[in-house]
Amino acid sequence: MTKTLTLRDANQSFARCIREVEAGEDFVITRNGTPVARLSPVNTRRLLTPVQQAAWERTRARMEKGWDIGAGPLDRDALHER
């Protein structure tokens, strides 16, 4: 989704805007309500912010560990018998 920023906001928070663009965000910059520029990533590979990277690593670790649902070992045949 494209975010809209005023020229003043983009100027005052340029470093933050660049970090978000590196993470895959796209911005339209306006002057007096009229779109004048677009700030978008050059490459298509999405780079995660440190917060996003940490969340991704926690999620991966949790997925590898799995959740105990108290059902014991399951296989396809056992699931279809129920």
KOLSE-505957 format. One line per field, with one value per residue: x, y, z negated of N, C-alpha, C, O, CB in turn. Coordinates in Angstrom, 3 decimals. Glycine has a CB too. Layout:
BEGIN
nc1: (X:...)
nc2: (Y:...)
nc3: (Z:...)
cac1: (X:...)
cac2: (Y:...)
cac3: (Z:...)
cc1: (X:...)
cc2: (Y:...)
cc3: (Z:...)
oc1: (X:...)
oc2: (Y:...)
oc3: (Z:...)
cbc1: (X:...)
cbc2: (Y:...)
cbc3: (Z:...)
% end
This chain:
BEGIN
nc1: (0.843:0.524:1.839:1.048:2.766:3.411:5.489:6.920:6.794:8.138:10.660:11.408:11.504:13.214:15.209:13.827:11.840:13.401:14.333:11.898:11.260:13.346:12.428:10.372:8.197:6.200:6.052:4.099:4.795:3.545:2.840:1.251:-1.069:-0.982:0.238:3.716:6.014:7.447:8.547:10.202:11.236:14.292:15.173:13.472:13.572:12.568:13.620:13.881:12.937:14.748:12.986:10.986:12.589:13.363:10.858:10.253:12.260:11.549:9.071:9.805:11.373:9.417:7.720:9.384:9.676:7.033:3.558:2.095:-0.751:-1.981:-2.830:-1.306:0.864:0.150:-1.016:-1.750:-3.594:-4.697:-6.006:-8.025:-9.618:-11.254)
nc2: (-1.181:2.209:4.977:8.343:11.382:14.682:17.176:18.569:16.839:14.619:15.729:16.336:13.842:12.201:10.146:8.101:7.594:6.566:4.195:2.834:2.614:0.957:-1.300:-1.973:-0.267:2.240:5.583:8.494:11.777:14.897:18.313:21.020:19.473:18.318:15.608:15.231:13.729:10.416:8.027:5.159:1.685:0.600:-2.003:-5.184:-6.972:-7.477:-5.805:-6.321:-4.401:-3.892:-4.539:-6.005:-8.117:-9.319:-10.202:-12.013:-13.941:-14.870:-15.996:-18.021:-19.651:-20.475:-21.887:-24.002:-25.316:-25.984:-26.595:-28.064:-29.830:-31.729:-34.033:-36.164:-38.192:-37.681:-38.876:-39.012:-41.121:-41.637:-39.228:-39.284:-41.344:-40.382)
nc3: (0.000:0.772:-0.898:-1.819:-2.029:-3.207:-1.713:-3.617:-5.890:-4.824:-4.441:-7.082:-8.262:-6.816:-7.028:-8.387:-6.504:-4.413:-5.627:-5.806:-3.100:-2.288:-3.534:-1.936:-1.630:0.067:1.059:1.737:2.314:1.415:2.326:1.121:1.227:3.743:5.600:6.051:6.166:6.066:3.778:3.785:3.469:5.022:5.667:5.911:3.886:0.655:-2.211:-5.629:-8.499:-11.601:-13.736:-12.413:-11.480:-13.901:-14.812:-12.781:-13.198:-15.777:-15.142:-13.307:-15.006:-16.815:-15.097:-14.335:-16.754:-17.315:-18.303:-21.093:-20.925:-22.271:-20.970:-20.325:-18.181:-14.763:-11.652:-8.142:-7.580:-10.117:-10.608:-8.677:-9.550:-11.525)
cac1: (0.000:1.289:1.573:1.164:3.466:3.625:6.899:7.503:6.978:9.189:11.920:11.735:11.710:13.751:15.904:12.788:11.223:14.329:14.283:10.646:11.379:14.203:11.609:9.364:7.118:6.173:5.486:3.823:5.056:2.675:3.070:-0.063:-2.091:-0.789:1.373:4.838:7.122:7.253:9.730:9.938:12.463:14.913:15.123:12.200:13.784:12.151:14.509:13.111:13.457:15.196:11.818:10.387:13.514:13.255:9.564:10.380:13.080:10.727:8.055:10.466:11.753:8.181:7.240:10.246:9.363:5.677:2.620:1.518:-2.210:-2.464:-3.453:-0.369:1.330:-0.922:-0.638:-2.866:-4.601:-5.392:-6.885:-9.181:-10.461:-12.180)
cac2: (0.000:3.443:5.985:9.718:12.288:16.038:17.464:18.964:15.628:13.816:16.412:16.255:12.452:11.535:8.900:7.111:7.265:5.699:2.868:2.189:2.264:-0.228:-2.424:-2.279:0.726:3.149:6.867:9.594:13.027:15.955:19.717:21.691:18.500:17.782:14.684:15.766:12.771:9.076:7.449:3.723:0.897:0.337:-3.430:-5.787:-7.810:-6.734:-5.816:-6.145:-3.522:-4.716:-5.032:-7.057:-9.243:-9.993:-10.893:-13.149:-14.958:-15.474:-16.825:-19.222:-20.507:-21.066:-22.864:-25.177:-26.010:-26.506:-26.436:-29.301:-29.698:-32.848:-35.041:-37.243:-38.196:-37.796:-39.097:-38.819:-42.177:-41.434:-38.079:-39.637:-42.308:-39.682)
cac3: (0.000:0.874:-1.921:-1.341:-2.937:-2.724:-1.470:-4.908:-6.698:-4.202:-4.702:-8.502:-8.682:-5.626:-7.372:-8.672:-5.211:-3.684:-6.258:-5.416:-1.677:-2.249:-3.999:-0.916:-1.552:1.210:0.630:2.654:1.605:1.934:1.994:1.132:1.578:5.090:5.676:6.834:6.262:5.512:3.149:3.808:3.482:6.316:5.931:5.530:2.711:-0.523:-3.355:-6.848:-9.539:-12.734:-14.483:-11.589:-11.464:-15.197:-14.821:-11.865:-13.856:-16.833:-14.488:-12.778:-16.134:-17.351:-14.121:-14.398:-18.009:-17.166:-19.403:-21.580:-20.988:-23.060:-20.122:-20.045:-16.795:-13.770:-10.260:-7.228:-7.748:-11.391:-10.472:-7.848:-10.247:-12.433)
cc1: (0.891:0.858:1.754:1.807:3.492:5.125:7.601:7.770:8.094:10.565:12.354:12.026:12.288:14.418:14.893:12.109:12.112:14.342:13.022:10.658:12.261:13.432:10.459:8.223:7.289:5.481:5.193:3.982:4.246:3.166:1.732:-1.170:-1.958:0.405:2.469:5.974:6.702:8.584:9.456:11.252:12.982:14.831:13.791:12.344:13.474:13.165:13.687:13.771:13.936:14.036:11.151:11.267:13.423:11.951:9.616:11.173:12.324:9.693:8.657:10.837:10.523:7.638:8.079:9.967:7.990:4.830:2.092:0.012:-2.841:-3.097:-2.525:0.090:0.170:-0.316:-1.905:-3.967:-5.390:-6.359:-8.147:-10.095:-11.521:-13.379)
cc2: (1.247:4.416:7.364:10.569:13.687:16.231:17.821:17.740:14.752:14.415:16.224:14.827:11.613:10.198:7.790:6.658:6.301:4.298:2.118:1.787:1.032:-1.476:-2.727:-1.295:1.618:4.424:7.761:10.861:14.130:17.328:20.414:20.752:17.871:16.834:15.251:14.762:11.434:8.595:5.955:2.955:0.666:-1.151:-4.001:-6.704:-6.992:-6.913:-5.521:-5.140:-4.417:-5.295:-6.172:-8.299:-10.027:-10.780:-12.131:-14.284:-15.639:-16.415:-18.117:-20.188:-21.210:-22.129:-24.135:-25.998:-26.669:-26.250:-27.802:-29.095:-30.889:-33.964:-36.224:-37.189:-38.425:-38.099:-38.992:-39.858:-41.997:-40.255:-38.426:-40.649:-41.607:-39.171)
cc3: (0.000:-0.216:-1.293:-2.426:-2.343:-2.522:-2.784:-5.780:-6.138:-4.490:-6.159:-8.962:-7.545:-5.952:-7.669:-7.387:-4.426:-4.286:-5.844:-3.940:-1.526:-2.668:-3.035:-0.798:-0.321:0.748:1.824:1.828:2.266:1.501:2.171:1.629:2.950:5.108:6.577:7.006:5.671:4.967:3.015:3.877:4.899:6.633:5.448:4.321:1.472:-1.643:-4.598:-7.776:-10.678:-13.547:-13.715:-11.571:-12.767:-15.286:-13.934:-12.522:-14.988:-16.245:-13.965:-13.901:-16.709:-16.399:-14.166:-15.648:-17.911:-18.399:-19.802:-21.719:-21.708:-22.248:-19.856:-18.602:-15.827:-12.410:-9.418:-7.440:-9.032:-11.316:-9.687:-8.508:-11.089:-11.732)
oc1: (1.896:-0.332:2.524:1.437:3.582:5.931:8.739:8.853:8.900:11.522:13.529:12.728:11.897:14.217:15.089:11.837:11.623:14.359:13.065:10.127:11.957:13.738:9.662:7.354:8.376:4.430:5.944:3.373:4.249:3.811:1.154:-2.079:-2.735:1.490:2.211:6.808:5.751:9.622:8.596:12.271:12.206:14.461:13.077:11.340:14.057:13.528:12.892:14.996:13.570:14.113:10.792:10.757:13.408:11.941:9.084:10.797:12.435:9.458:8.087:10.643:10.577:7.147:7.538:10.014:7.808:5.321:1.692:-0.442:-4.062:-3.842:-2.936:-0.248:-0.688:0.769:-3.008:-5.147:-6.608:-7.432:-9.224:-11.238:-12.581:-14.247)
oc2: (1.301:4.647:7.526:10.485:13.856:15.511:17.416:17.613:14.207:13.685:15.980:14.631:10.463:9.219:6.652:5.471:5.333:3.312:0.919:0.738:0.152:-2.580:-3.631:-1.468:1.729:4.357:7.781:11.000:14.288:17.486:20.395:21.167:16.982:17.218:15.690:14.923:11.334:8.738:5.534:3.506:0.552:-1.527:-3.368:-7.169:-5.928:-8.038:-4.581:-5.036:-5.591:-6.437:-7.191:-9.418:-11.258:-11.905:-13.179:-15.452:-16.854:-17.500:-19.191:-21.397:-22.392:-23.165:-25.235:-27.227:-27.794:-25.752:-28.598:-28.288:-31.037:-34.773:-37.193:-36.256:-39.275:-37.623:-38.895:-39.509:-42.180:-40.302:-37.917:-40.809:-42.179:-38.563)
oc3: (-0.708:-0.427:-0.346:-3.597:-1.127:-3.112:-3.020:-6.350:-6.893:-4.752:-6.434:-9.954:-7.343:-5.233:-7.242:-7.208:-3.843:-3.549:-5.566:-3.576:-0.721:-2.217:-3.285:0.056:0.245:0.110:2.800:0.767:3.487:0.465:3.257:2.348:3.297:4.670:7.698:7.897:4.897:5.614:2.241:4.295:5.848:7.745:4.670:3.781:1.264:-1.985:-4.618:-7.837:-10.724:-13.997:-14.304:-11.639:-12.751:-15.785:-14.297:-12.413:-15.157:-16.776:-14.157:-13.773:-17.048:-16.848:-14.047:-15.613:-18.376:-19.412:-18.953:-22.530:-21.749:-22.803:-19.218:-17.874:-16.067:-12.076:-9.956:-7.475:-9.048:-11.917:-9.996:-8.080:-11.343:-12.358)
cbc1: (-0.961:1.116:2.515:-0.223:4.904:3.039:7.050:6.569:5.671:8.959:11.794:10.602:10.387:14.749:16.839:11.748:10.968:15.750:14.341:9.465:11.960:15.424:11.053:8.803:7.085:5.438:6.440:2.375:6.580:1.234:4.204:-0.011:-3.392:-0.586:0.914:5.374:8.383:6.693:10.049:9.030:12.231:16.384:16.304:11.620:15.238:10.758:15.663:12.936:12.369:16.086:10.798:10.156:14.951:13.340:8.438:11.065:14.365:10.034:7.392:11.724:12.458:7.113:7.262:11.714:9.405:5.717:1.459:2.162:-2.797:-3.440:-3.881:-1.000:2.405:-1.774:0.068:-2.376:-3.939:-4.380:-6.150:-8.719:-9.608:-11.503)
cbc2: (-0.003:4.079:5.803:10.290:11.790:17.101:18.613:19.947:14.829:13.712:17.907:16.826:11.839:12.444:9.115:7.685:8.552:6.295:2.996:3.120:3.453:-0.036:-2.127:-3.595:1.587:2.507:7.580:9.485:13.374:15.742:20.371:22.953:19.132:18.926:13.305:17.018:13.308:8.083:8.120:3.350:-0.435:0.816:-4.151:-6.562:-8.363:-7.184:-4.791:-7.473:-2.484:-3.894:-3.883:-6.555:-8.758:-8.972:-9.947:-12.709:-14.337:-14.391:-16.058:-18.834:-19.679:-19.972:-22.267:-24.762:-25.028:-27.989:-25.487:-29.733:-29.567:-32.360:-34.419:-38.597:-39.275:-36.496:-40.493:-38.871:-43.550:-41.208:-36.937:-40.176:-43.219:-38.549)
cbc3: (-1.226:2.265:-3.161:-0.941:-3.215:-3.720:-0.446:-5.646:-6.765:-2.683:-4.373:-9.319:-9.167:-4.934:-8.591:-9.646:-4.383:-3.696:-7.795:-5.693:-0.855:-3.154:-5.392:-1.181:-2.832:2.457:-0.336:3.316:1.602:1.464:2.897:2.021:1.487:6.112:6.198:6.175:5.539:6.586:1.741:5.001:2.797:6.328:5.251:6.697:2.664:-0.982:-3.186:-7.556:-10.031:-13.646:-14.739:-10.157:-11.233:-16.348:-14.351:-10.548:-14.390:-17.665:-13.345:-11.983:-17.233:-17.590:-12.710:-14.361:-19.210:-16.873:-19.016:-22.935:-19.573:-24.046:-18.808:-20.348:-16.595:-13.711:-10.064:-5.795:-7.741:-12.517:-9.797:-6.528:-11.128:-13.114)
% end
